[in-house]
């Protein structure tokens, strides 16, 4: 699925992963950050924690491990990662997710 043209015009983020692996489109407010992540290659996200995060899988699949409990999410499935929960993921190439972060400054916007 291709994102609508207006979403494709959203800014990208400065994230610590190469754009040939994962690309982003984001919108930010004082209350939080919403990001569309598209994974171009299989990807393993190491365990980490931060403030709250909620997301939904649009395409593909994500195996999330949250506080030691693993579950695989498919298109239409949503997940909630509580603030401070240690989590990591295994994400298949072709996956598109939308994540909302409690932290508006979780990742900086690219200029």
C-alpha positions in Angstrom: 0.0 0.0 0.0 1.3 3.4 -0.9 0.5 6.2 1.6 -1.6 9.0 0.4 0.3 11.8 -1.3 -0.4 14.3 1.6 1.2 11.9 4.1 4.2 11.4 1.7 4.8 15.1 2.1 5.2 14.8 5.9 8.8 15.2 7.1 11.0 12.3 7.7 12.8 11.7 11.0 16.4 11.5 12.1 16.5 7.9 13.3 19.5 5.7 14.0 18.8 3.3 11.1 19.6 3.7 7.4 16.8 4.7 5.1 17.3 1.7 2.9 16.2 -0.4 5.9 13.4 1.8 7.3 11.9 5.0 6.1 9.6 7.4 8.0 6.9 10.1 7.6 5.9 11.9 10.7 3.7 14.6 12.2 4.3 16.2 15.6 2.4 18.2 18.1 3.1 19.4 21.6 1.2 16.3 22.8 3.1 13.6 20.9 4.6 12.3 17.7 2.8 10.1 15.1 5.1 8.2 12.7 4.5 5.9 9.7 7.4 3.4 9.6 8.0 1.4 6.4 10.5 -1.4 6.7 12.3 -2.3 3.4 14.3 -5.2 4.9 13.8 -7.6 7.7 14.8 -5.7 10.9 15.5 -6.6 14.5 14.9 -3.7 17.0 16.9 -4.4 20.2 15.3 -4.2 23.6 14.9 -0.6 24.9 12.4 1.5 26.8 10.9 5.0 26.7 7.6 6.8 27.5 4.4 5.3 26.1 3.8 4.1 22.6 0.7 2.9 20.8 0.8 1.4 17.3 -1.1 -0.5 14.6 0.1 -2.7 11.8 -1.1 -1.6 8.4 0.9 -4.2 6.3 3.2 -7.0 7.1 3.9 -8.4 10.5 5.7 -7.4 13.7 6.7 -9.8 16.5 6.9 -7.6 19.6 8.3 -8.7 22.9 7.0 -6.4 25.7 8.3 -7.0 29.2 9.3 -10.6 28.2 6.0 -11.5 26.6 6.2 -12.1 22.8 3.2 -11.7 20.4 3.0 -11.4 16.6 0.8 -8.6 15.2 -0.7 -8.7 11.7 -2.5 -6.0 9.6 -5.3 -4.4 11.7 -3.8 -5.4 15.0 -2.9 -2.7 17.5 -0.4 -2.8 20.4 0.2 -0.7 23.5 3.6 -0.3 25.0 3.3 1.2 28.5 5.7 3.9 29.6 9.0 2.3 30.8 8.2 -1.2 29.4 11.2 -2.9 28.0 10.4 -4.0 24.4 12.0 -5.1 21.2 10.8 -6.3 17.8 11.4 -8.5 14.8 9.8 -6.8 11.8 9.4 -8.4 8.3 10.4 -6.5 5.1 7.4 -4.8 3.5 5.8 -4.0 6.9 4.1 -0.6 7.4 3.2 0.5 10.9 1.8 3.7 12.4 3.1 4.5 15.9 2.1 7.3 18.3 4.7 8.3 20.9 3.9 10.0 24.1 7.2 12.0 23.7 6.8 14.7 21.0 10.6 14.8 20.8 11.2 11.0 20.6 13.0 11.6 17.2 13.9 14.9 15.6 12.3 15.9 12.3 14.7 16.1 9.4 15.3 19.7 8.1 
